[in-house]
């Protein structure tokens, strides 16, 4: 028996999915969730084989929820995004269903997933998340902090530092680790507000206090929070372009 979780803030959408799943006797809907917080908790507790996931939800959207999972299950997106936007992650999710969902399209998605489940061939959701598939730039970062989920507003960030397979987000309330890359954050945060000044640092422009020469062609940026970060030659060029120096 395959375990399935429905994550959508629209009760009618969840009800439709349940009715469409009724003919699939090898599938059991083990939970219904109205937002990403509920979905994250249910996935941690129930370890489903498949989730149907809405993208645009209050509190925590679908992509933010997936980023919190160490080993995401197979995903079929249910979304109002247009087909062109979905091409960016079509190869990394099992499938996607455009709302309003129609039976024939749903059945194709299920057959695709059942074939993958039989062959134990799960698309890599981590590759999906590394593509810049958000609608517009993000104004917050979501992290796991032990058993808590923290939402960090972009304006509270002092700087972001590469830390092996993680990034360290330094804020006025402390620092937090998140399994991601600076390249991913560089794509999803507003480039008018955050600058990749070095391969290891992403810095908000508002934190820059002054920049001093360092060895060879590099510089040191002094931040309002008191930290110092290295600025590479390419990072300096980005700053000059952005700030009009």
C-alpha positions as CSV (number, residue, x, y, z in Angstrom):
1,X,0.0,0.0,0.0
2,X,1.3,3.4,-1.0
3,X,0.9,6.3,1.4
4,X,-0.2,9.7,0.0
5,X,-0.6,13.1,1.6
6,X,-2.6,16.0,0.1
7,X,-1.3,19.5,0.8
8,X,-3.5,22.3,-0.4
9,X,-5.1,25.2,1.3
10,X,-8.3,24.7,-0.7
11,X,-10.6,22.1,0.9
12,X,-12.5,21.6,-2.4
13,X,-9.2,20.9,-4.2
14,X,-8.3,18.3,-1.6
15,X,-11.8,16.7,-1.9
16,X,-11.4,16.5,-5.7
17,X,-8.0,14.8,-5.3
18,X,-9.5,12.3,-2.9
19,X,-12.3,11.4,-5.2
20,X,-9.9,11.0,-8.2
21,X,-7.7,8.7,-6.0
22,X,-10.6,6.4,-5.0
23,X,-10.1,3.9,-8.0
24,X,-6.5,3.4,-7.0
25,X,-6.8,0.7,-4.3
26,X,-3.1,0.4,-3.9
27,X,-3.1,4.0,-2.6
28,X,-4.1,5.3,0.9
29,X,-4.6,9.0,1.7
30,X,-3.0,9.1,5.2
31,X,-3.3,12.9,5.7
32,X,-4.8,16.1,4.4
33,X,-3.0,19.4,5.2
34,X,-4.0,23.0,4.6
35,X,-0.6,24.6,4.5
36,X,3.1,23.9,4.4
37,X,3.6,23.8,8.2
38,X,1.0,21.1,8.5
39,X,2.4,19.3,5.5
40,X,6.0,19.3,6.8
41,X,4.9,17.9,10.1
42,X,2.7,15.2,8.4
43,X,5.6,14.1,6.1
44,X,8.0,13.9,9.1
45,X,5.5,11.7,11.0
46,X,4.1,9.5,8.2
47,X,6.9,9.2,5.6
48,X,4.6,9.1,2.6
49,X,5.5,7.7,-0.8
50,X,3.8,10.6,-2.7
51,X,2.5,14.0,-2.0
52,X,0.2,16.2,-4.0
53,X,1.5,19.7,-3.3
54,X,0.0,23.1,-4.0
55,X,2.6,25.8,-4.6
56,X,0.9,29.0,-3.5
57,X,-0.3,28.6,0.1
58,X,-0.4,31.0,3.1
59,X,2.1,30.8,5.9
60,X,4.6,28.5,4.1
61,X,4.4,27.8,0.4
62,X,5.1,24.5,-1.4
63,X,8.7,25.3,-2.3
64,X,9.6,26.5,1.1
65,X,8.2,23.4,2.7
66,X,10.2,21.1,0.3
67,X,13.4,23.0,1.3
68,X,12.9,22.0,4.9
69,X,12.8,18.2,4.1
70,X,16.0,16.2,4.2
71,X,14.6,13.4,2.0
72,X,11.5,14.7,0.2
73,X,9.0,12.2,-1.1
74,X,7.9,12.0,-4.7
75,X,5.9,15.2,-5.7
76,X,3.0,15.9,-8.0
77,X,2.4,19.6,-8.0
78,X,-1.2,21.0,-8.1
79,X,-0.9,24.6,-9.2
80,X,-2.4,27.5,-11.0
81,X,1.0,28.3,-12.5
82,X,1.0,28.4,-16.3
83,X,2.6,25.7,-18.3
84,X,5.5,27.8,-19.5
85,X,6.7,28.4,-15.9
86,X,6.5,24.8,-15.0
87,X,8.9,23.7,-17.8
88,X,11.7,24.8,-15.4
89,X,11.0,21.9,-13.1
90,X,9.1,19.5,-15.2
91,X,12.0,17.0,-15.3
92,X,12.5,17.0,-11.6
93,X,9.0,16.5,-10.2
94,X,6.9,13.4,-11.0
95,X,4.4,15.6,-12.8
96,X,2.2,18.7,-12.3
97,X,-1.5,19.2,-12.6
98,X,-2.9,22.6,-13.6
99,X,-6.0,23.7,-11.8
100,X,-8.8,23.1,-12.5
101,X,-7.7,19.4,-12.5
102,X,-9.3,17.1,-15.1
103,X,-9.6,13.4,-14.7
104,X,-7.7,12.4,-17.9
105,X,-4.7,14.5,-16.9
106,X,-4.8,13.2,-13.4
107,X,-4.7,9.6,-14.5
108,X,-1.7,10.2,-16.7
109,X,0.1,11.7,-13.7
110,X,-0.8,8.7,-11.6
111,X,0.4,6.2,-14.2
112,X,3.7,8.0,-14.5
113,X,4.2,7.9,-10.7
114,X,3.1,4.3,-10.4
115,X,5.6,3.3,-13.0
116,X,8.4,5.3,-11.3
117,X,7.4,3.8,-7.9
118,X,7.6,0.3,-9.3
119,X,11.0,0.9,-10.8
120,X,12.1,2.8,-7.6
121,X,13.1,5.8,-9.8
122,X,12.4,8.9,-7.9
123,X,13.0,12.3,-9.5
124,X,15.5,14.5,-7.6
125,X,13.6,17.2,-5.8
126,X,16.9,18.7,-4.7
127,X,17.7,19.5,-8.3
128,X,14.2,21.0,-8.7
129,X,14.9,23.4,-5.8
130,X,18.3,24.5,-7.1
131,X,16.5,25.9,-10.2
132,X,15.2,29.4,-9.9
133,X,11.5,28.5,-10.3
134,X,10.0,31.0,-7.8
135,X,7.5,33.5,-8.9
136,X,9.5,36.7,-8.4
137,X,12.2,37.3,-5.7
138,X,11.8,35.9,-2.2
139,X,11.7,38.3,0.7
140,X,12.3,35.7,3.4
141,X,14.2,32.5,4.0
142,X,12.7,29.5,5.9
143,X,15.0,27.4,8.1
144,X,14.7,24.5,10.5
145,X,16.0,25.4,14.0
146,X,15.9,22.1,15.9
147,X,12.2,21.3,16.2
148,X,11.1,24.9,15.1
149,X,10.5,26.4,11.7
150,X,11.8,29.9,11.5
151,X,10.9,32.5,8.9
152,X,13.7,35.0,8.5
153,X,12.7,38.3,6.7
154,X,15.3,39.4,4.2
155,X,15.7,42.8,6.1
156,X,16.9,40.9,9.2
157,X,19.8,39.2,7.5
158,X,23.4,40.6,8.2
159,X,25.1,38.3,5.6
160,X,25.0,34.7,4.3
161,X,28.1,32.5,4.3
162,X,28.9,29.3,2.5
163,X,29.5,26.5,5.0
164,X,30.4,23.1,3.4
165,X,27.1,21.7,2.1
166,X,25.1,24.3,4.0
167,X,24.8,28.0,4.2
168,X,25.0,30.0,7.4
169,X,22.5,32.8,7.7
170,X,23.7,35.4,10.1
171,X,20.9,37.7,11.5
172,X,20.3,40.1,14.4
173,X,18.8,37.2,16.4
174,X,21.7,34.7,15.8
175,X,22.9,32.4,13.0
176,X,21.1,29.5,11.3
177,X,22.3,26.7,9.1
178,X,20.3,25.7,6.0
179,X,21.1,22.9,3.5
180,X,21.3,25.0,0.3
181,X,23.9,26.8,-1.8
182,X,24.8,30.5,-2.2
183,X,24.1,30.1,-5.9
184,X,20.5,29.2,-5.1
185,X,20.1,32.1,-2.7
186,X,21.7,34.5,-5.2
187,X,19.1,33.5,-7.7
188,X,16.1,33.7,-5.4
189,X,16.9,36.9,-3.5
190,X,16.5,40.4,-5.0
191,X,19.9,41.3,-6.7
192,X,19.2,44.9,-6.0
193,X,19.4,44.1,-2.3
194,X,21.8,41.2,-2.0
195,X,25.3,41.0,-3.7
196,X,27.6,38.0,-4.1
197,X,30.8,39.8,-3.0
198,X,32.8,36.6,-2.8
199,X,32.3,32.9,-3.6
200,X,31.7,32.4,0.1
201,X,29.6,35.5,0.9
202,X,26.3,37.1,0.0
203,X,25.7,40.5,1.6
204,X,22.8,42.9,1.8
205,X,23.7,46.3,0.3
206,X,22.2,48.0,3.4
207,X,24.8,46.3,5.6
208,X,27.8,47.8,3.8
209,X,29.5,50.5,5.9
210,X,32.8,50.8,4.0
211,X,35.2,48.9,1.8
212,X,38.9,48.8,2.4
213,X,41.7,47.5,0.2
214,X,43.2,44.2,1.1
215,X,45.9,42.0,-0.4
216,X,46.4,41.8,-4.1
217,X,43.1,42.7,-5.9
218,X,40.7,41.9,-3.1
219,X,39.0,44.1,-0.5
220,X,37.4,43.8,2.9
221,X,33.8,45.0,3.5
222,X,33.0,46.3,7.0
223,X,29.4,45.7,7.8
224,X,27.1,47.7,10.1
225,X,26.7,44.6,12.3
226,X,30.5,44.6,13.0
227,X,31.5,41.7,10.8
228,X,34.2,41.8,8.1
229,X,33.8,39.9,4.8
230,X,36.2,39.4,1.9
231,X,35.3,41.1,-1.4
232,X,36.8,39.4,-4.5
233,X,37.7,41.2,-7.7
234,X,34.5,40.1,-9.4
235,X,32.5,41.0,-6.2
236,X,33.9,44.5,-6.3
237,X,32.9,44.8,-10.0
238,X,29.4,43.8,-9.0
239,X,29.3,46.4,-6.3
240,X,30.6,49.2,-8.6
241,X,27.9,48.4,-11.1
242,X,25.1,48.2,-8.6
243,X,26.1,51.3,-6.6
244,X,27.2,53.4,-9.5
245,X,30.8,53.8,-8.3
